[in-house]
């Protein structure tokens, strides 16, 4: 594990979202690695654990895909023209953090106990954490676009 950075950041576009995605990757590796260490050859028989790890990987993949697509779109059309897409990306990443945390907790509870479980859960909580997002306003921004155009504009 590394020491968290408290700097102001580089101001790069979607820097915060990229940090979340990197942390989600660490969460997946933490849970998958702990499962492999604990279960070893028995992991193939633990379909529920594999399903939870797969769910985490799916959410991670979708987050990264959305972030890259929105970043590309902003590069072409500009940030102001893509404010709804940016809002949708932030909403999804915010929701995915909770889904990743839930799937990870379910997997960890299936194979770890006691202090080992508590330590892995602390790591998962750290890696699946995001700053609070005002999803109401973000969702209203997206809904306003849909209502004004009276069709699916994307």
N, CA, C and O of each residue as an XYZ file, in Angstrom:
616
protein
N       0.838     -1.182      0.000
C       0.000      0.000      0.000
C       0.876      1.235      0.000
O       2.016      1.214      0.464
N       0.329      2.289     -0.520
C       1.119      3.506     -0.598
C       0.504      4.591      0.262
O      -0.657      4.504      0.660
N       1.288      5.602      0.540
C       0.837      6.728      1.350
C      -0.061      7.611      0.486
O       0.299      7.920     -0.650
N      -1.230      8.027      1.003
C      -2.117      8.865      0.204
C      -1.494     10.226     -0.070
O      -0.737     10.760      0.740
N      -1.831     10.770     -1.229
C      -1.322     12.078     -1.610
C      -2.338     13.137     -1.217
O      -3.542     12.976     -1.421
N      -1.826     14.226     -0.646
C      -2.707     15.303     -0.225
C      -2.472     16.578     -1.028
O      -2.918     17.655     -0.632
N      -1.778     16.457     -2.147
C      -1.477     17.625     -2.975
C      -2.721     18.160     -3.658
O      -3.787     17.548     -3.613
N      -2.566     19.308     -4.289
C      -3.686     19.931     -4.979
C      -3.993     19.248     -6.298
O      -5.048     19.490     -6.884
N      -3.100     18.407     -6.773
C      -3.319     17.732     -8.040
C      -2.817     18.573     -9.188
O      -2.411     19.722     -9.012
N      -2.852     17.985    -10.362
C      -2.320     18.670    -11.539
C      -3.377     19.471    -12.269
O      -3.060     20.211    -13.200
N      -4.639     19.333    -11.857
C      -5.709     20.045    -12.544
C      -6.090     19.385    -13.861
O      -6.797     19.983    -14.671
N      -5.635     18.170    -14.080
C      -5.917     17.423    -15.300
C      -7.419     17.143    -15.388
O      -8.095     16.975    -14.373
N      -7.925     17.098    -16.623
C      -9.326     16.810    -16.855
C      -9.663     15.414    -16.335
O      -8.965     14.451    -16.651
N     -10.712     15.299    -15.553
C     -11.182     14.040    -14.969
C     -10.143     13.392    -14.050
O     -10.106     12.169    -13.918
N      -9.317     14.197    -13.429
C      -8.287     13.670    -12.529
C      -8.909     12.876    -11.376
O      -8.427     11.798    -11.029
N      -9.970     13.407    -10.794
C     -10.618     12.739     -9.670
C     -11.202     11.391    -10.098
O     -11.053     10.395     -9.391
N     -11.863     11.364    -11.248
C     -12.458     10.123    -11.730
C     -11.384      9.082    -12.038
O     -11.578      7.894    -11.777
N     -10.265      9.517    -12.586
C      -9.168      8.596    -12.870
C      -8.596      8.004    -11.578
O      -8.204      6.838    -11.548
N      -8.550      8.807    -10.518
C      -8.081      8.299     -9.223
C      -9.054      7.266     -8.673
O      -8.642      6.251     -8.111
N     -10.353      7.528     -8.838
C     -11.350      6.557     -8.384
C     -11.186      5.236     -9.121
O     -11.211      4.168     -8.509
N     -11.019      5.311    -10.422
C     -10.879      4.099    -11.233
C      -9.623      3.326    -10.828
O      -9.648      2.099    -10.735
N      -8.535      4.040    -10.591
C      -7.305      3.385    -10.134
C      -7.531      2.716     -8.773
O      -7.024      1.622     -8.525
N      -8.282      3.364     -7.908
C      -8.587      2.774     -6.602
C      -9.499      1.560     -6.741
O      -9.346      0.576     -6.018
N     -10.455      1.632     -7.680
C     -11.339      0.481     -7.911
C     -10.526     -0.725     -8.379
O     -10.811     -1.860     -7.998
N      -9.515     -0.472     -9.205
C      -8.644     -1.562     -9.660
C      -7.927     -2.196     -8.465
O      -7.794     -3.417     -8.383
N      -7.471     -1.356     -7.551
C      -6.802     -1.872     -6.356
C      -7.773     -2.679     -5.495
O      -7.387     -3.684     -4.897
N      -9.031     -2.241     -5.433
C     -10.041     -2.970     -4.659
C     -10.265     -4.358     -5.249
O     -10.347     -5.344     -4.516
N     -10.363     -4.431     -6.572
C     -10.556     -5.726     -7.233
C      -9.355     -6.636     -6.963
O      -9.518     -7.811     -6.634
N      -8.156     -6.084     -7.106
C      -6.952     -6.887     -6.856
C      -6.862     -7.325     -5.401
O      -6.426     -8.440     -5.115
N      -7.267     -6.463     -4.487
C      -7.247     -6.812     -3.068
C      -8.149     -8.008     -2.792
O      -7.729     -8.977     -2.160
N      -9.382     -7.935     -3.264
C     -10.342     -9.010     -2.996
C      -9.941    -10.290     -3.731
O      -9.948    -11.372     -3.144
N      -9.595    -10.169     -5.002
C      -9.214    -11.354     -5.770
C      -7.950    -11.990     -5.201
O      -7.870    -13.213     -5.083
N      -6.975    -11.178     -4.852
C      -5.728    -11.698     -4.283
C      -5.951    -12.380     -2.951
O      -5.385    -13.441     -2.687
N      -6.774    -11.773     -2.111
C      -7.062    -12.384     -0.807
C      -7.812    -13.700     -0.990
O      -7.563    -14.664     -0.266
N      -8.727    -13.742     -1.951
C      -9.471    -14.977     -2.204
C      -8.543    -16.083     -2.703
O      -8.658    -17.232     -2.275
N      -7.636    -15.743     -3.593
C      -6.695    -16.738     -4.114
C      -5.784    -17.242     -2.997
O      -5.530    -18.442     -2.890
N      -5.296    -16.326     -2.170
C      -4.418    -16.738     -1.070
C      -5.134    -17.645     -0.077
O      -4.568    -18.627      0.402
N      -6.365    -17.313      0.222
C      -7.102    -18.062      1.232
C      -7.632    -19.386      0.683
O      -7.503    -20.422      1.335
N      -8.223    -19.358     -0.503
C      -8.912    -20.535     -1.021
C      -8.048    -21.411     -1.920
O      -8.306    -22.608     -2.052
N      -7.032    -20.829     -2.534
C      -6.125    -21.519     -3.450
C      -6.893    -22.349     -4.480
O      -7.656    -21.793     -5.270
N      -6.706    -23.651     -4.483
C      -7.325    -24.508     -5.501
C      -8.831    -24.660     -5.304
O      -9.538    -25.077     -6.222
N      -9.316    -24.332     -4.136
C     -10.755    -24.442     -3.857
C     -11.543    -23.271     -4.455
O     -12.773    -23.310     -4.483
N     -10.857    -22.244     -4.928
C     -11.535    -21.056     -5.469
C     -12.432    -21.410     -6.650
O     -13.492    -20.806     -6.815
N     -12.038    -22.351     -7.453
C     -12.842    -22.753     -8.613
C     -14.203    -23.296     -8.202
O     -15.156    -23.242     -8.979
N     -14.297    -23.815     -6.990
C     -15.563    -24.367     -6.496
C     -16.421    -23.308     -5.800
O     -17.588    -23.554     -5.495
N     -15.855    -22.155     -5.557
C     -16.566    -21.076     -4.860
C     -17.151    -20.106     -5.877
O     -16.616    -19.017     -6.091
N     -18.249    -20.508     -6.500
C     -18.853    -19.722     -7.568
C     -19.367    -18.365     -7.089
O     -19.333    -17.390     -7.841
N     -19.839    -18.294     -5.856
C     -20.349    -17.025     -5.335
C     -19.226    -15.993     -5.211
O     -19.409    -14.820     -5.537
N     -18.072    -16.442     -4.740
C     -16.925    -15.534     -4.614
C     -16.482    -15.063     -5.999
O     -16.222    -13.878     -6.204
N     -16.399    -15.991     -6.938
C     -16.018    -15.628     -8.304
C     -17.033    -14.664     -8.927
O     -16.659    -13.742     -9.652
N     -18.312    -14.886     -8.639
C     -19.358    -14.009     -9.151
C     -19.196    -12.594     -8.590
O     -19.340    -11.614     -9.320
N     -18.899    -12.491     -7.298
C     -18.711    -11.172     -6.688
C     -17.496    -10.459     -7.272
O     -17.546     -9.257     -7.535
N     -16.421    -11.184     -7.472
C     -15.223    -10.585     -8.073
C     -15.522    -10.171     -9.509
O     -15.080     -9.109     -9.947
N     -16.262    -10.988    -10.242
C     -16.646    -10.641    -11.614
C     -17.524     -9.393    -11.637
O     -17.362     -8.539    -12.509
N     -18.442     -9.283    -10.695
C     -19.286     -8.085    -10.614
C     -18.438     -6.832    -10.382
O     -18.696     -5.778    -10.964
N     -17.428     -6.962     -9.527
C     -16.530     -5.835     -9.281
C     -15.788     -5.455    -10.560
O     -15.641     -4.274    -10.872
N     -15.326     -6.455    -11.290
C     -14.578     -6.206    -12.527
C     -15.469     -5.590    -13.607
O     -15.020     -4.743    -14.380
N     -16.720     -6.014    -13.658
C     -17.654     -5.442    -14.632
C     -17.872     -3.966    -14.346
O     -17.805     -3.140    -15.256
N     -18.132     -3.631    -13.094
C     -18.341     -2.221    -12.738
C     -17.093     -1.391    -13.047
O     -17.193     -0.281    -13.571
N     -15.933     -1.927    -12.725
C     -14.676     -1.245    -13.022
C     -14.527     -1.010    -14.513
O     -14.167      0.089    -14.936
N     -14.798     -2.021    -15.306
C     -14.672     -1.915    -16.757
C     -15.610     -0.860    -17.334
O     -15.217     -0.075    -18.197
N     -16.848     -0.846    -16.853
C     -17.817      0.141    -17.337
C     -17.389      1.547    -16.933
O     -17.488      2.476    -17.734
N     -16.921      1.711    -15.715
C     -16.448      3.031    -15.255
C     -15.320      3.552    -16.138
O     -15.333      4.703    -16.575
N     -14.356      2.692    -16.389
C     -13.216      3.106    -17.196
C     -13.637      3.418    -18.626
O     -13.151      4.380    -19.220
N     -14.526      2.624    -19.173
C     -15.017      2.848    -20.528
C     -15.764      4.179    -20.632
O     -15.545      4.953    -21.563
N     -16.642      4.431    -19.671
C     -17.390      5.695    -19.672
C     -16.432      6.874    -19.560
O     -16.557      7.854    -20.295
N     -15.483      6.777    -18.646
C     -14.541      7.886    -18.449
C     -13.747      8.161    -19.719
O     -13.562      9.320    -20.091
N     -13.278      7.122    -20.385
C     -12.498      7.315    -21.609
C     -13.355      7.879    -22.742
O     -12.898      8.730    -23.505
N     -14.590      7.406    -22.850
C     -15.487      7.911    -23.896
C     -15.824      9.381    -23.679
O     -15.818     10.174    -24.620
N     -16.118      9.737    -22.435
C     -16.455     11.132    -22.142
C     -15.229     12.021    -22.341
O     -15.343     13.135    -22.851
N     -14.075     11.535    -21.942
C     -12.847     12.321    -22.138
C     -12.594     12.567    -23.633
O     -12.215     13.670    -24.027
N     -12.801     11.549    -24.449
C     -12.629     11.693    -25.894
C     -13.655     12.682    -26.456
O     -13.321     13.527    -27.285
N     -14.897     12.570    -26.000
C     -15.950     13.459    -26.474
C     -15.674     14.913    -26.089
O     -15.905     15.824    -26.884
N     -15.186     15.124    -24.881
C     -14.848     16.478    -24.439
C     -13.705     17.033    -25.283
O     -13.684     18.220    -25.604
N     -12.761     16.176    -25.637
C     -11.657     16.611    -26.494
C     -12.132     17.054    -27.863
O     -11.531     17.940    -28.471
N     -13.198     16.453    -28.354
C     -13.726     16.791    -29.684
C     -14.682     17.978    -29.617
O     -14.549     18.925    -30.391
N     -15.651     17.932    -28.691
C     -16.723     18.926    -28.656
C     -16.516     20.036    -27.640
O     -17.136     21.094    -27.756
N     -15.676     19.827    -26.667
C     -15.475     20.817    -25.617
C     -16.245     20.465    -24.362
O     -17.255     19.763    -24.406
N     -15.749     20.969    -23.241
C     -16.327     20.627    -21.946
C     -17.743     21.175    -21.784
O     -18.605     20.499    -21.223
N     -17.988     22.381    -22.262
C     -19.310     23.005    -22.102
C     -20.388     22.241    -22.864
O     -21.525     22.147    -22.402
N     -20.038     21.696    -24.020
C     -21.012     20.975    -24.838
C     -21.285     19.568    -24.302
O     -22.227     18.908    -24.740
N     -20.475     19.117    -23.368
C     -20.607     17.740    -22.856
C     -20.961     17.703    -21.378
O     -20.689     16.711    -20.703
N     -21.562     18.767    -20.867
C     -21.815     18.807    -19.421
C     -22.767     17.712    -18.951
O     -22.630     17.215    -17.834
N     -23.731     17.331    -19.790
C     -24.642     16.246    -19.404
C     -23.916     14.903    -19.382
O     -24.143     14.093    -18.483
N     -23.050     14.660    -20.360
C     -22.292     13.410    -20.387
C     -21.347     13.328    -19.186
O     -21.167     12.259    -18.602
N     -20.755     14.450    -18.827
C     -19.874     14.496    -17.656
C     -20.683     14.169    -16.400
O     -20.222     13.427    -15.532
N     -21.888     14.729    -16.311
C     -22.750     14.456    -15.159
C     -23.118     12.984    -15.101
O     -23.091     12.381    -14.028
N     -23.466     12.392    -16.250
C     -23.804     10.964    -16.275
C     -22.618     10.108    -15.850
O     -22.790      9.121    -15.135
N     -21.417     10.479    -16.285
C     -20.221      9.737    -15.908
C     -20.014      9.804    -14.396
O     -19.742      8.786    -13.759
N     -20.142     10.989    -13.827
C     -19.940     11.150    -12.389
C     -20.984     10.372    -11.596
O     -20.664      9.766    -10.574
N     -22.222     10.386    -12.058
C     -23.278      9.622    -11.390
C     -22.942      8.141    -11.420
O     -23.035      7.459    -10.400
N     -22.555      7.646    -12.577
C     -22.273      6.211    -12.690
C     -21.099      5.807    -11.814
O     -21.172      4.792    -11.121
N     -20.028      6.571    -11.829
C     -18.861      6.232    -11.021
C     -19.218      6.267     -9.538
O     -18.760      5.424     -8.767
N     -20.024      7.227     -9.144
C     -20.472      7.314     -7.753
C     -21.272      6.064     -7.361
O     -21.045      5.488     -6.297
N     -22.193      5.656     -8.211
C     -23.001      4.469     -7.930
C     -22.153      3.192     -7.986
O     -22.366      2.267     -7.202
N     -21.205      3.148     -8.905
C     -20.354      1.967     -9.053
C     -19.489      1.744     -7.814
O     -19.195      0.600     -7.466
N     -19.082      2.811     -7.152
C     -18.274      2.668     -5.940
C     -19.034      1.857     -4.895
O     -18.459      0.996     -4.229
N     -20.331      2.137     -4.755
C     -21.138      1.385     -3.794
C     -21.317     -0.067     -4.235
O     -21.292     -0.974     -3.403
N     -21.497     -0.292     -5.533
C     -21.664     -1.656     -6.034
C     -20.378     -2.463     -5.858
O     -20.421     -3.640     -5.497
N     -19.245     -1.832     -6.113
C     -17.952     -2.500     -5.934
C     -17.734     -2.838     -4.465
O     -17.282     -3.933     -4.130
N     -18.059     -1.892     -3.594
C     -17.915     -2.120     -2.160
C     -18.812     -3.273     -1.702
O     -18.369     -4.133     -0.941
N     -20.051     -3.298     -2.153
C     -21.002     -4.356     -1.763
C     -20.538     -5.727     -2.252
O     -20.534     -6.688     -1.483
N     -20.152     -5.823     -3.510
C     -19.695     -7.104     -4.050
C     -18.426     -7.562     -3.332
O     -18.267     -8.747     -3.042
N     -17.536     -6.630     -3.051
C     -16.311     -6.970     -2.333
C     -16.586     -7.461     -0.925
O     -15.989     -8.441     -0.479
N     -17.491     -6.785     -0.217
C     -17.842     -7.220      1.136
C     -18.474     -8.607      1.127
O     -18.180     -9.434      1.990
N     -19.333     -8.857      0.159
C     -19.955    -10.175      0.059
C     -18.905    -11.257     -0.175
O     -18.962    -12.328      0.430
N     -17.955    -10.973     -1.049
C     -16.902    -11.950     -1.338
C     -16.029    -12.179     -0.106
O     -15.737    -13.321      0.249
N     -15.621    -11.115      0.532
C     -14.740    -11.217      1.700
C     -15.417    -11.991      2.826
O     -14.792    -12.820      3.488
N     -16.697    -11.714      3.035
C     -17.431    -12.409      4.095
C     -17.528    -13.905      3.818
O     -17.722    -14.696      4.741
N     -17.396    -14.292      2.563
C     -17.506    -15.701      2.193
C     -16.251    -16.516      2.507
O     -16.326    -17.733      2.678
N     -15.100    -15.846      2.581
C     -13.877    -16.634      2.773
C     -12.990    -16.185      3.929
O     -12.056    -16.902      4.286
N     -13.247    -15.039      4.518
C     -12.374    -14.558      5.589
C     -13.164    -14.404      6.884
O     -14.380    -14.217      6.871
N     -12.445    -14.488      8.001
C     -13.069    -14.354      9.314
C     -12.145    -13.587     10.244
O     -10.939    -13.499     10.013
N     -12.724    -13.040     11.290
C     -11.954    -12.426     12.363
C     -11.135    -11.216     11.927
O     -11.592    -10.376     11.152
N      -9.913    -11.152     12.446
C      -9.031    -10.019     12.170
C      -8.668     -9.932     10.696
O      -8.543     -8.838     10.146
N      -8.500    -11.076     10.062
C      -8.179    -11.088      8.635
C      -9.297    -10.417      7.844
O      -9.036     -9.600      6.961
N     -10.529    -10.760      8.162
C     -11.677    -10.170      7.484
C     -11.725     -8.660      7.731
O     -11.955     -7.878      6.809
N     -11.509     -8.268      8.971
C     -11.556     -6.843      9.317
C     -10.491     -6.052      8.555
O     -10.759     -4.943      8.093
N      -9.310     -6.601      8.425
C      -8.220     -5.907      7.723
C      -8.513     -5.784      6.219
O      -8.280     -4.735      5.619
N      -9.017     -6.848      5.631
C      -9.338     -6.799      4.197
C     -10.482     -5.819      3.952
O     -10.465     -5.071      2.974
N     -11.478     -5.822      4.841
C     -12.601     -4.887      4.700
C     -12.150     -3.435      4.829
O     -12.680     -2.557      4.149
N     -11.171     -3.179      5.702
C     -10.638     -1.816      5.829
C      -9.976     -1.382      4.530
O     -10.145     -0.244      4.092
N      -9.223     -2.289      3.914
C      -8.600     -1.972      2.632
C      -9.629     -1.730      1.554
O      -9.500     -0.793      0.766
N     -10.651     -2.566      1.512
C     -11.718     -2.399      0.525
C     -12.419     -1.065      0.704
O     -12.685     -0.361     -0.270
N     -12.714     -0.721      1.937
C     -13.397      0.554      2.217
C     -12.556      1.727      1.727
O     -13.081      2.698      1.180
N     -11.265      1.626      1.926
C     -10.358      2.696      1.490
C     -10.347      2.831     -0.038
O     -10.350      3.943     -0.567
N     -10.333      1.699     -0.737
C     -10.224      1.735     -2.193
C     -11.549      1.982     -2.903
O     -11.555      2.404     -4.060
N     -12.663      1.730     -2.236
C     -13.972      1.915     -2.875
C     -14.661      3.181     -2.370
O     -15.888      3.279     -2.378
N     -13.862      4.137     -1.937
C     -14.408      5.360     -1.361
C     -14.396      6.483     -2.400
O     -13.440      6.626     -3.162
N     -15.458      7.268     -2.420
C     -15.525      8.460     -3.263
C     -16.012      9.626     -2.420
O     -16.623      9.431     -1.369
N     -15.739     10.832     -2.882
C     -16.282     11.993     -2.183
C     -17.758     12.104     -2.533
O     -18.161     11.717     -3.630
N     -18.564     12.622     -1.625
C     -20.005     12.722     -1.893
C     -20.290     13.558     -3.140
O     -19.661     14.588     -3.381
N     -21.242     13.089     -3.910
C     -21.654     13.768     -5.133
C     -23.120     14.149     -4.988
O     -23.934     13.350     -4.525
N     -23.448     15.358     -5.381
C     -24.838     15.802     -5.368
C     -25.522     15.199     -6.587
O     -25.619     15.840     -7.634
N     -25.997     13.961     -6.448
C     -26.585     13.261     -7.582
C     -27.914     13.870     -7.996
O     -28.308     13.765     -9.157
N     -28.598     14.496     -7.076
C     -29.871     15.134     -7.419
C     -29.664     16.183     -8.497
O     -30.362     16.185     -9.511
N     -28.707     17.072     -8.280
C     -28.452     18.122     -9.266
C     -27.920     17.556    -10.577
O     -28.290     18.018    -11.656
N     -27.055     16.560    -10.479
C     -26.505     15.948    -11.697
C     -27.603     15.260    -12.501
O     -27.647     15.374    -13.726
N     -28.480     14.553    -11.816
C     -29.584     13.880    -12.514
C     -30.567     14.886    -13.092
O     -31.114     14.668    -14.173
N     -30.792     15.976    -12.388
C     -31.694     17.012    -12.906
C     -31.108     17.681    -14.153
O     -31.851     18.061    -15.059
N     -29.800     17.824    -14.201
C     -29.148     18.384    -15.385
C     -29.393     17.494    -16.594
O     -29.722     17.983    -17.675
N     -29.235     16.202    -16.415
C     -29.469     15.246    -17.503
C     -30.951     15.242    -17.889
O     -31.288     15.243    -19.073
N     -31.826     15.237    -16.893
C     -33.269     15.216    -17.163
C     -33.719     16.480    -17.894
O     -34.590     16.421    -18.762
N     -33.134     17.609    -17.547
C     -33.502     18.867    -18.207
C     -33.189     18.807    -19.696
O     -33.971     19.286    -20.518
N     -32.062     18.226    -20.041
C     -31.694     18.076    -21.459
C     -32.705     17.191    -22.180
O     -33.134     17.508    -23.289
N     -33.081     16.090    -21.552
C     -34.059     15.178    -22.148
C     -35.412     15.862    -22.326
O     -36.073     15.688    -23.350
N     -35.814     16.629    -21.337
C     -37.117     17.291    -21.395
C     -37.146     18.410    -22.441
O     -38.141     18.572    -23.147
N     -36.060     19.179    -22.542
C     -36.053     20.283    -23.506
C     -36.036     19.772    -24.940
O     -36.644     20.387    -25.816
N     -35.366     18.680    -25.191
C     -35.294     18.142    -26.557
C     -36.456     17.201    -26.862
O     -36.730     16.899    -28.024
N     -37.135     16.740    -25.816
C     -38.289     15.861    -25.952
C     -37.978     14.597    -26.770
O     -38.836     14.066    -27.475
N     -36.727     14.136    -26.654
C     -36.280     12.903    -27.290
C     -34.974     12.492    -26.631
O     -34.446     13.203    -25.776
N     -34.463     11.351    -27.032
C     -33.182     10.897    -26.530
C     -32.084     11.583    -27.326
O     -31.860     11.214    -28.478
N     -31.391     12.565    -26.763
C     -30.447     13.383    -27.536
C     -29.020     12.851    -27.637
O     -28.156     13.530    -28.191
N     -28.756     11.672    -27.125
C     -27.366     11.202    -27.079
C     -27.159     10.166    -28.127
O     -26.057      9.635    -28.262
